[in-house]
Amino acid sequence: MNLAVRSILGILAVSVLAHPALANYNATATSAFNIQQPKKEGRRWSGYINASRSSSLVDFQDGTRQESADYLTRFSYKFTETYGMRLQGGYSQDMRYSENSDFADTSLSLTRTPGKVGSSLLLGYRVSAVAPTSKDSYKRQSLQTALSTTLVGMINPERLVPSLEISGSVSLGRNIHQFETALDGRVNNQYSSAQALSISYGFKYGISISGEFVHKNAWSYQNVMRDSFEMSQELGFEINPSFAVAVGHTNSGSSLRPNGNDSNVQIIDEKTSILYGSLTATF
């Protein structure tokens, strides 16, 4: 299964779920698929451009419907077959309320391609630094930078049925702000962590299905901990080695209901579920 298809879920998990309104909750991108850099064989330079369109699953006709167009670009450079660097940025256009449109924060990462650890496991890592290029980060939060490290593990494909991939990741992040409190009075988050599990399967003729679950924790400067979840399901189709399309569903929110005890994790929620379609061009 081509990397252009396998990476779409990770791309959309960032570009669709990382809406500016959620930026203060956890600034660390955690998708396990993101370490798998789309690239052409034999090239040191590579990357992709992803464009997606998303909207709320249900329109309650009360002004709460979300509708956006999102654009994500990544450039990758291979130092060796094992180590590389990548630069990533994006833009989210709110189709209903233009004042909410915003650039994404820009990240620069050093990556290590997953390598064998024993006969059943592959391990890699990513170390990232963030430049606060979004208005939400540098204006509202006064974010100066964010640092994170992510450990990625994959079950050796040789141990699985053909075309099945199972991977996971654990990340830790540190946000550095000029002020502990944002302009709107909310306390900024100082630390974050996330755990992700991703599964994908490729069929014939370039068709693939994939799913991902991410659990996040964030600790404010007042040591108040919040946690959230993100989950995605996607159907992808590789048109050719350079172009792929996909449709999918995402849902995200607090892991617990307002009472603080009952789980709020669910695949579909009429209030928060989002449907999307995307086109990815790999170069």
C-alpha positions in Angstrom: 0.0 0.0 0.0 1.6 3.3 -1.1 2.6 5.8 1.6 0.5 8.5 -0.1 -2.6 6.5 0.9 -1.4 5.3 4.2 -0.6 8.9 5.4 -4.0 10.4 4.5 -5.6 9.5 7.9 -2.7 11.2 9.7 -2.9 14.2 7.5 -6.6 14.7 8.1 -6.4 14.0 11.8 -4.2 17.1 12.0 -5.9 19.3 9.4 -9.5 18.6 10.4 -9.3 18.1 14.1 -6.7 20.8 14.9 -9.2 23.6 14.5 -7.9 26.9 15.9 -10.5 26.8 18.7 -8.8 23.6 20.0 -5.2 24.9 19.8 -4.9 25.8 23.5 -6.0 22.3 24.5 -3.0 20.4 23.2 -0.4 21.8 20.8 1.3 18.5 20.1 0.5 16.6 16.9 0.4 12.9 17.7 -0.8 10.9 14.7 1.3 7.7 14.4 1.0 7.9 10.6 2.7 11.2 10.5 6.2 9.8 10.9 5.7 7.8 7.6 6.8 10.5 5.2 5.4 10.3 1.7 8.3 10.2 -0.7 9.4 9.1 -4.1 12.0 6.3 -4.1 15.5 7.6 -4.6 14.7 11.2 -3.9 16.1 13.2 -1.0 13.5 15.9 -1.3 9.8 15.0 -1.2 6.5 16.0 0.2 2.8 16.4 -0.3 0.0 18.9 -0.5 -3.4 18.0 1.0 -6.7 19.8 0.4 -9.8 18.8 2.3 -13.4 20.0 2.8 -15.3 19.1 6.0 -18.6 19.8 7.6 -20.6 18.8 10.6 -22.5 15.5 10.4 -25.8 17.1 11.4 -26.9 20.7 10.8 -29.2 21.7 13.8 -30.0 25.0 12.1 -28.9 26.9 15.1 -25.6 28.4 13.8 -23.3 25.8 15.3 -22.6 23.9 12.1 -18.9 23.6 11.3 -17.8 23.9 7.7 -14.2 24.4 6.6 -11.7 24.0 3.8 -8.2 22.9 5.1 -4.9 22.9 3.4 -1.7 21.2 4.6 1.8 21.1 3.1 4.8 19.1 4.1 8.4 19.1 2.7 10.7 16.3 3.7 14.4 15.8 3.3 16.4 12.6 3.8 19.8 12.9 5.3 20.2 9.1 5.1 17.9 6.2 4.7 17.3 6.3 8.4 17.2 10.0 9.4 15.3 12.9 7.9 13.9 16.3 8.4 10.4 17.7 7.6 8.7 21.1 7.6 5.0 21.3 7.9 2.4 24.1 7.8 -1.2 24.7 6.8 -4.2 26.9 6.6 -7.8 26.4 7.8 -10.6 28.5 6.1 -13.8 28.7 8.0 -16.6 28.7 5.3 -19.2 30.2 7.7 -17.4 32.6 9.8 -14.4 34.1 8.0 -13.0 35.7 11.1 -12.2 32.2 12.4 -9.9 31.4 9.5 -6.3 31.0 10.5 -2.9 29.6 9.6 -1.8 26.5 11.4 1.4 26.5 13.5 4.5 25.6 11.6 6.6 22.6 12.8 10.1 21.5 12.0 10.9 17.9 12.9 13.8 15.5 13.0 12.6 12.0 12.3 14.1 8.5 12.5 12.5 5.9 10.3 11.2 2.9 12.3 13.7 0.1 12.5 13.5 -3.4 13.7 13.7 -4.1 17.5 13.6 -7.9 17.7 11.5 -9.8 15.2 8.1 -8.4 15.8 8.5 -4.6 16.4 9.7 -1.6 14.6 10.5 1.6 16.6 11.2 5.2 15.4 10.9 8.6 16.8 10.3 12.3 16.0 11.6 15.4 17.8 9.7 18.6 16.8 9.8 22.4 17.4 6.8 24.6 16.7 6.8 28.2 15.4 3.5 29.9 16.5 2.3 31.1 13.1 -1.4 31.0 14.0 -3.2 34.0 15.4 -4.7 31.8 18.1 -1.2 30.8 19.3 0.8 34.1 19.1 -2.0 36.5 19.8 -4.5 34.8 22.2 -2.1 32.4 23.9 1.1 34.4 23.6 2.8 31.1 22.6 6.6 31.4 22.0 7.3 27.9 20.9 6.4 24.3 21.6 8.7 21.3 21.9 7.7 17.6 21.6 9.1 14.1 21.3 7.2 11.2 19.9 8.0 7.5 20.0 6.4 5.5 17.3 6.0 1.7 17.3 4.8 -0.6 14.5 4.2 -4.3 14.4 6.5 -5.8 11.9 4.4 -6.2 8.7 6.1 -9.6 8.1 4.2 -10.8 11.2 0.8 -9.6 9.9 -1.4 -10.6 7.0 -0.4 -8.9 3.8 -1.5 -5.2 3.5 -2.4 -4.9 7.2 -0.5 -2.3 9.3 -0.8 -1.7 13.0 1.1 1.2 14.7 1.0 3.3 17.8 2.7 6.3 19.3 3.4 8.0 22.6 4.3 11.7 22.8 5.3 14.3 25.4 5.2 18.0 24.8 6.1 21.3 26.4 4.5 24.6 25.5 6.5 27.8 26.3 4.3 31.0 26.6 5.1 34.6 27.4 2.2 34.7 29.8 0.5 31.9 31.8 -2.9 33.3 31.0 -4.4 33.8 27.5 -6.1 37.0 26.4 -9.6 35.5 27.0 -8.7 34.6 30.6 -8.1 30.9 30.1 -5.0 29.4 31.7 -2.6 28.2 29.0 -1.4 24.6 28.9 2.2 24.0 29.9 2.6 20.2 29.3 0.9 17.7 27.1 1.0 14.0 26.3 -0.8 11.7 23.8 -1.2 8.1 23.0 -2.3 6.9 19.5 -3.3 3.6 17.9 -3.7 3.3 14.1 -4.8 0.4 12.0 -5.0 0.3 8.1 -5.6 -2.3 5.5 -5.1 -2.2 1.8 -7.3 -3.9 -0.8 -6.7 -4.4 -4.5 -6.9 -1.5 -7.0 -5.5 1.1 -4.6 -8.4 1.0 -2.1 -7.6 1.2 1.6 -9.5 1.6 4.9 -8.0 2.9 8.1 -8.9 4.0 11.6 -7.1 5.9 14.4 -7.8 6.7 18.1 -5.9 9.3 20.0 -6.1 10.0 23.7 -4.6 13.4 24.9 -3.8 14.9 28.3 -2.9 18.5 28.9 -1.7 20.2 32.1 -2.1 23.9 32.6 0.3 26.3 34.4 -2.0 25.8 37.5 -1.5 22.0 37.2 -5.1 21.4 36.2 -5.3 18.3 34.0 -7.7 17.9 31.1 -8.0 15.0 28.7 -9.6 14.6 25.3 -10.0 12.1 22.5 -9.9 12.1 18.7 -10.9 9.2 16.4 -11.1 8.9 12.7 -12.3 6.4 10.1 -11.3 6.7 6.5 -11.8 5.1 3.0 -9.0 6.0 0.6 -8.3 5.4 -3.1 -4.9 5.8 -4.8 -5.5 7.2 -8.3 -1.8 6.8 -9.2 1.5 7.1 -7.3 1.2 10.9 -7.1 -2.5 11.4 -6.3 -4.9 9.9 -3.8 -8.4 10.8 -2.6 -10.3 9.9 0.6 -13.5 10.3 2.5 -13.9 9.9 6.2 -15.4 10.7 9.5 -13.9 12.2 12.7 -15.1 12.8 16.2 -13.4 14.5 19.1 -14.1 16.0 22.5 -13.6 15.6 26.2 -12.9 12.0 27.3 -15.4 12.4 30.3 -18.9 13.8 30.5 -19.6 16.9 32.6 -20.1 14.8 35.7 -16.4 13.8 35.6 -17.1 10.1 35.9 -18.9 8.8 32.8 -17.0 8.2 29.5 -17.8 10.6 26.7 -15.8 8.5 24.1 -18.0 7.4 21.2 -17.5 6.8 17.5 -20.3 9.0 16.3 -21.8 12.0 18.1 -24.4 14.1 16.3 -23.1 17.3 18.0 -19.4 16.9 17.2 -19.0 14.4 14.3 -17.4 15.8 11.1 -17.4 14.3 7.6 -14.7 15.2 5.2 -13.3 14.6 1.7 -9.7 15.1 0.6 -7.2 15.1 -2.2 -3.5 14.5 -1.7 -0.8 15.2 -4.2 2.6 13.6 -3.5 5.8 14.9 -5.0 
